[in-house]
C-alpha cells in the first residue's frame, strides 16, 4: 500500500491526471474512504500551494519586487515555504530558504516578547512609569508608562524623522541630546504617533533589568531557544553588518527605477529596527511563541496582542486595516480574522491570525513591496476559498 501511495503522490506532483484518475479509482475500490479523505487533503494542499506561488509571482511582477520568501503556518505546522526571485540583482544571486532579509521594524515584535518575558519574571510592570526604571529622564517624560512606550501613545518627541534620518546630522549623541530637550508632542493616550524614541528607552530598560545588552537578551531568550541560527548570524546590525547570503535592499522611491537603499540605524535604536531573518525561521519562532516556549503564562500572549485603547475609547494605528497597536505589534482589529501583524520598512511583514491558527510570513528586498497590503489574500488560501475574495486589499 505504501508503494502504491508513493506512486500516486509522485504522479500528483508530476501532474499526470489520466494515470492518477485510474489509480485513484483502483485505490478507492480497494481501500475505501480513508484513502479518499487523505488524498483529497493532499490534493487541496497542493492546489493551494500552486495558487499561492502564482499569486505571489504576480505580485512580484506588479510591484517590481526583486526577491521574496514566504512561509505559512497552519495548525502549528509549516505547510508552505518558498523562495522566489533575486537576492542580489547586480550579481544575479537567487533567493533561497537561507537568504537573510532585513526586518526593519518587525524587530519590535521580538522586543515585545522580550518585554513580556521580563514581565513574567516579575522584573517589569507595564503600568509603571518609565521614570521608575530610568530616573534620569526629563521630568516631563517621567510619568509615561511602559505600555504607552510600547504602543506609541507616549507623546514623546522622536529622535528620527519620518524618513528615518536622525534629528541632527552630527550623529547619535547630538540627536539624542536634542530629543531630550524637545517638548512633548501630546498628552499620553490621546493619540497614536509612531516614535522610535519609545523603543530606545525600552532598550535601555531591557539592558538594565536583564543585566546584559538587549541584543544578548533577545538572542539568548529567543533566537537560541528556537534554534534561529541564520537570525543570530544576521544579528541587529541591519545593513551595516556583513552576514553571508543576505539580500540587498532596493527601492523605486528615489528615481522611479530600481536603486539600492541605505538606512543608518545606530546601535541604541536597533530595538526599533535592526534584525535580519528568514521566513522559515520566523515561522518556527511564531510556532514557539504560540506553543508557550517563549512565554510561559497563557495570559502573556493575550496581553502581547491586546491593542491599546486611547482616552476616546478607540484603538489607533497606522490607519486602514492596521487600526491598532499592541506590545510591539501592529494589529488588524476586526471581527473576522483579527491578526497581530509585524511590519517593517515597507518591505516585510508577518501576520498571526490567532483565531484561525494561521500565520503568514512574507519577506521582500524592496522598500515599497508592502506585503502587509496583500498578506490577507495569502492567508485566505488557508482559511478557505470563500475568504479569498472578501480579504482582498488595495493594490
N, C-alpha and C positions, 0 to 999 in steps of 0.2 A: 504493500500500500504506500509506504514511504517513497519508493522509487517512482511509482505512478504519480504521486502527488508532486514530486520534484520535477518530473517531466512536464506535468501540466503547468506548474509555476513557470518553468522555463519558456514554454510556449506562450504563456500570457505576456511575459516580458518581451519576447521577440515579436509578438504581435502576429500570431498565426490563428486567425479567427475560425477558419473552417476546421482545422485539426482540433482546436480547442472545443468546438461545438460537439464534435463526435466523441472526444474523450470525456467531456463533461457529462454527456448523456450516458456513457458507459458507467462512469463512476457513480452518477446519481442512482442508476438502477442497482448498482452493487452495494453502495454504502449508505444510500438514503439521505435523509435530511441533514445530518451532521456535516457531511462534506459540502452540501449545497450552501449551508449557512457560512461555513468557513471560507469557501471560495467567493461568495458574494461579498463578504467583508474585505477579502484581499483585492478583489476587483474594484471595489469602491475606493479603497486607499490608493490603488494605482491610478485610477481615473482622476482622483483629486490631485495627486502629485503632478500628473501631466498638465492639468488645468492651471495649477499654481505656477509651474515652470513657464507656461505660455503667458500667463498674466504678468509675471514679473519681468520677463523678457520684453514684453510690450511696454511696460512702464519704463524700463531702462532706455528703450529706443525713444519713447515720447519725451523723456526728461534729460536725455543725453548723459545718463549715468554710466561712467566707465566700468565700474565693478561693484558687485553686490554679493552678500552672503545672506542666507535665510536659514532659520531653524524654527520648527514648530513643535510645541509640546502639547500633548493631549492625554488626559488621564495620567499625568505624571510620567509620561514616556515621550521620548523624542521620536516623532513619527515622520518628520520631514527635515532634511538637511541638504542644502545645495549651495553651490558657488557658481557665479556667472561673471563673464567679462574680464576686464583687465585691472590689475592692481597698480601697475606702473606703466603708464602709456608710453613714455619715452623709450623704454626697453622692451615693451610688449610682453610683460610678465603677467601671466594669468592669475586670477584669484583662485585659491583653493581653500579647503576647510581649515588650513593652518594660518592663513593670511590674517595679520593683525590689522584692525581698523581703529582709528581714533574714535573715542566715545564722546568727547566733549562733555556736555552737561549730564549725560547719562551717569557720570561719576557720582552725581548727587544721590542716586538711588543706593549706591553702596555706602555712602556716608549716612544715609537714613538708617540703614541696617546697623551700622556701627553705633549710631546714637541709641538705637533701641537695645543693642547689646549692653551698653553702659547703663541704661535704664533697668534692664533685668538684673544687672549686677548690683543695683542699689547705689550706684555712684552718681547718677544724673536724674534730675526731675524736670520733665518738660515744662511744668508750670512755674518753675523758679526763674527769677530774673537773671539775665546774663551777668549782672554785677555780682551775684553771689559766687560765681566761678571766676570772673575776671574783674576784680575790684578796681583796677587802674583805668578803666574806660571812662570816657567823658560822662559827666553827671547825667546828661540828657539821654544817654544810651542805657543807663544802669537798670532801668525798670522793664526794659524789653525782655520778654520771656524766651526761653529756648524754643518753644513751639513756634512763636512768632518769627524767630530767625529761620527755622526750618521751612516754614510755609510762605515766606516772603511777604509777611504782613507787618514787618517791623517798623517801617518808615525811616530806616537808616539811610544815609547817603551812600551812593555807590562809588566804589573805588575804580570802577571801569565804566566807560560809556557804552552806548548801545552797539557800537562797532567793535567791542572787545579791546578798546585801547585804554591804557592806564590813564588816570586823571592827570598825570604830569608826564611830560616827555623825558624827565630826568630820571625816571625809573621807579622802582617799587617803594623805596623808603620815602621819597618825596611825595609820591601819590598817597601813601598811607597816612602820612602826616597831614596832608591837605584834607583827607577824608575825615580824620578825627576832629578837625576844626569846623567842618561843614555842619549846617543846621539840619535838624530832622526834616524830612520831606512831608510827613503827615503823621497823625496820631495812630499808634499801633492798632491794628484790627479794624481800621476804617477803609483800607484799600489793599489791593494786591499790587506789588511792584517788584519785579524780578531783580534782585540786587545781590551781586557777588560778595559784597561786604558781609552779608549774613553767614556765608559759608566759610569765609576767612576766620570769623570768630568761632564757628563750630570746630574748625580745625585746631584752633588754639585750645579749646576746651577738651577735645579728644586727646591732644598731646598731654595736657595737664592731668586728666583723670586716669588715663591708661598708663602714664609714666613712660611713654615712648612716642616717637613721631607718628602722626595719624597714618602715614603710609605703611609703617611697620604693623600697626594695629590692624589695619584692614587686610594686609597681606596674611598675617598670622590667623586672624579670626574668620576670614572669608576665603581668600584665594587658596590657602593651604588646605582648609577643611574640604574644599570641593575639588581639589587637585587641578586647579586652574593654572597649569604650567605656562601656557602662552601669555595669559593675562599677567602673570607675575613677571615674565620676561619683558613685557611691554611697560609695566610699571606705571608711574604717574608723570612721566616727562613729556607727554603729548608729542608734538613734532620735534621738540628739542633733543630728545633721546634717540639713540640708534638701536633699534631692535630688528633682528633678522626677519626677512619676509614680511615687511609691513607695507600696507597700501599707501601710496602717495595721496595727498589731498588735492582736490581740484575744485574749481568754481567757474561759473559762467557769468558771475555778477560783476566782474571788473571790466571786461571788454565786450562781453556778449559771446565770445568764443571761449573754449576751454583753456584755462590757465591754472598754474599752480597756486595754492593758497598757503599762507603762513600766518600762524597765530602765536603770540608770545604769552604764555601763562607762567609767571614767576612762581617759585615753589609755594609761597603762602596761599596762593589762590587755587592750588590743584585739588583741594576738596571740592571746588566748584566745577573744575574741568581739567582733567589730566590723564585719565586712564585710556588704555587701549585693550582690545579683546577680540575674540572671535565669536561668531554666532553660536557655535556648538558649545563653547564654554559658558556663555551666558545662559543658554538653555539648561545646562547642568546646574548652574547657580540658582535659577528660578525653581527648579525641582527641589533642590536642597532647602531653599528658603521656605517653600510651601510644605515640605516634609518635616519641618522642625529641627533641621540640622544646624541652622544658623541662629534662629530664635526659638527658645525652648517653651515659652509660655504661649498658649493659643491666642490670648488677648493681645499679645505684642504685634502680631501680624495685622489684627484689626485696627490697632492704633496707627501702625505704619501707613495703612491705606485709608485712613479716615480724613477726608478733606476738611480744611479749616472752615469755620463759619465766621463771617465778618459781623460787625455790630448791627448791620441791617438784616441779619438772618440769612444771608445768601452765601453760597460758595463763590470763589473767584479764581480765575486763572488766566491763561493766555488769551482765551476767547474761543468762540466756536465750540467744537466738541471738547476742547481742553478747558473745561469750565470749573476746575477745582485744582487745589494743590494740597498734598498731604506731607508726610515726613520725608522729604526728598523726592517725592514722586508727583508729577502732574497726574490729573485724573480725568477720565471720561465719567462725569456724574450724570447718570441717566437710569431709567427704569429697566431697560433691556440691555444686556451685555455691558454692564459697567466695567471699567478697567482701570488699573494702575498703569500709567504709560510714561516710561522714562524716555526722554528725547534728548538729542544732542547735536548742536551745530548745524541744524537743518540738513543733516545727512544720515542720522542713525536713530533707531527707535526700538523699544521693546514694550510690548503690551501684555499684561497679565489679566485675562478675563476670568476673574476669580470665581464667579458664579457658574461659569461654563466649563471650568477645568481645562481651559485652552490658553496657551501663551504663544506669542509670535515675536521673533527677533529678526529685524532687518537692518543690516549694516551696509552703508554705501561709502564711497570715497568722493562724493560730490556734494559740496555745500550748495543747497538748492534741490537736492534729491527728495527731501521732505517725506520720508516713508511713513511718518505719522498720519499723513493725509490719505494713505491707501492701505494702512495696516488692517483696518476693519475688513476690507474686502478680502484680504488673505485669510483672516480669521474665519470669515463667513464660510469658506470652503470646508471648515472643520466643525462649525456649528451645525450646518445643514444647508442644503442648496437653497431653501426658501429664504435664507437670510442674506444671500449674496446681493440681491438687488436692493434690499432695504438698507444695507450698510454701505452702499456706495457713497463716496465722498467727492468733493470738488477736485477736479484735476488741475 
